[in-house]
Each structure stands twice: as C-alpha cells, then as structure tokens.
C-alpha cells in the first residue's frame, strides 16, 4: 500500500543523503568504506535533485524510477558494510538506513502533486 506523500519522501531523501555523507566523517573512517558512503550519499542527493517531485530541481526522473533507485540504494547500504568491512558503529547505522530506503520505496505514492504522471 502506497500512502507516503512524495513531499515527505523528498525531505527524507535529502536528509538521508546528508546523513550518509556525514557518517564516515563523524566516525573518522578511511579508505574504500569512506569513499563508498560519500558516493552513496551524493548519489541519493543527485537523483533526488533530478526527480519529478515537489523538491526536485530539474524534474527529469519519474518518481517510479526514483523509487527503483531508492531500493537499489537500500540494498547497497545493506551490503556495503560487508564488502568494505565497516566498523561496528557504521554497520549499525547503515543497516537501518538500507531497510528504511527499501521500505520507503515500497510505501511512497507514485505520483507527486502537480506532476505530469
């Protein structure tokens, strides 16, 4: 059931992107794990800016495709700690973010107010 408004989803997108960027800095991570989290956070912010919803800047990507990217981001957050051997604090932050992203991709409405489709 899709009940979450796209405006609320958009706010969460930018917030999650900033948190994921801040995480490796706050935990003083180094190496590939640091780069992976910075890249994933930037990825979320960039595709959010390109999404056709209330807080998108360019309105290029349809919300349905954005939700697919959210699910892919969620899976990446779930496997990144295993691939890059995150410290425990980063692992236990990445897992809830990954799960949240997948849940949001399944519960967000597929049409933003005032958009074409």
C-alpha positions as CSV (number, residue, x, y, z in Angstrom):
1,X,0.0,0.0,0.0
2,X,1.4,3.4,-1.1
3,X,0.5,6.0,1.5
4,X,3.5,8.2,2.0
5,X,3.3,11.6,0.3
6,X,6.1,12.4,-2.2
7,X,6.9,15.7,-0.5
8,X,7.7,13.9,2.8
9,X,9.7,11.3,0.9
10,X,11.7,14.1,-0.8
11,X,12.6,15.6,2.6
12,X,13.8,12.2,3.8
13,X,15.8,11.7,0.6
14,X,17.9,14.8,1.2
15,X,18.2,14.1,4.9
16,X,19.4,10.5,4.3
17,X,21.9,11.7,1.7
18,X,23.4,14.2,4.2
19,X,23.5,11.6,7.0
20,X,25.2,9.1,4.7
21,X,27.8,11.7,3.7
22,X,28.3,12.7,7.3
23,X,28.6,9.2,8.7
24,X,32.1,8.3,7.6
25,X,33.3,11.8,8.5
26,X,31.8,11.6,12.0
27,X,33.2,8.0,12.5
28,X,36.6,9.0,11.1
29,X,36.5,6.2,8.6
30,X,39.2,5.8,6.0
31,X,39.7,4.1,2.7
32,X,37.2,2.4,0.4
33,X,34.4,2.5,3.1
34,X,34.7,6.2,3.4
35,X,34.6,6.7,-0.3
36,X,31.6,4.3,-0.7
37,X,29.5,6.2,1.8
38,X,30.3,9.6,0.4
39,X,29.5,8.4,-3.1
40,X,26.2,6.7,-2.0
41,X,25.1,9.9,-0.2
42,X,25.9,12.1,-3.2
43,X,24.1,9.6,-5.4
44,X,20.9,10.0,-3.4
45,X,21.1,13.8,-3.4
46,X,21.8,14.0,-7.2
47,X,19.0,11.6,-8.2
48,X,16.7,13.4,-5.8
49,X,17.5,16.8,-7.4
50,X,16.7,15.2,-10.8
51,X,13.4,13.7,-9.7
52,X,10.0,14.9,-10.8
53,X,8.6,15.6,-7.4
54,X,7.9,18.7,-5.2
55,X,11.5,19.2,-4.1
56,X,13.3,18.1,-7.3
57,X,15.2,20.8,-9.1
58,X,15.3,19.5,-12.7
59,X,12.2,17.2,-12.9
60,X,13.8,14.7,-15.2
61,X,13.4,11.3,-13.5
62,X,9.9,10.0,-12.9
63,X,9.0,9.1,-9.3
64,X,8.6,5.4,-10.2
65,X,12.2,5.3,-11.4
66,X,13.3,7.2,-8.4
67,X,11.8,4.6,-6.2
68,X,13.7,1.9,-8.0
69,X,16.9,3.8,-7.3
70,X,15.9,4.1,-3.7
71,X,15.5,0.3,-3.4
72,X,18.9,-0.1,-5.1
73,X,20.4,2.4,-2.7
74,X,18.9,0.5,0.2
75,X,20.4,-2.8,-1.0
76,X,23.8,-1.1,-1.5
77,X,23.6,0.2,2.1
78,X,22.9,-3.3,3.3
79,X,25.8,-4.9,1.5
80,X,28.4,-2.1,1.7
81,X,29.3,-2.9,5.4
82,X,30.1,-6.5,4.4
83,X,32.1,-5.5,1.3
84,X,34.1,-2.7,2.8
85,X,34.4,-4.0,6.4
86,X,32.8,-1.1,8.1
87,X,33.5,-0.5,11.8
88,X,30.5,-1.7,14.1
89,X,29.1,1.8,14.6
90,X,28.9,2.4,10.8
91,X,27.4,-1.1,10.2
92,X,24.6,-0.5,12.7
93,X,23.8,2.8,11.1
94,X,24.0,1.6,7.5
95,X,21.6,-1.3,8.1
96,X,18.6,0.8,9.3
97,X,19.2,3.3,6.5
98,X,19.2,0.5,4.0
99,X,16.0,-1.0,5.4
100,X,14.3,2.4,5.6
101,X,15.2,3.1,2.0
102,X,13.6,-0.2,0.8
103,X,10.5,0.4,2.9
104,X,10.1,3.9,1.6
105,X,10.5,2.7,-2.0
106,X,7.5,0.4,-1.4
107,X,5.3,2.8,0.5
108,X,5.7,6.1,-1.3
109,X,3.0,7.3,-3.7
110,X,3.9,7.0,-7.3
111,X,2.6,10.4,-8.3
112,X,3.7,13.8,-6.9
113,X,1.3,16.6,-6.6
114,X,1.4,18.8,-9.8
115,X,3.4,16.4,-11.9
116,X,2.6,15.1,-15.4
117,X,2.4,11.4,-14.4
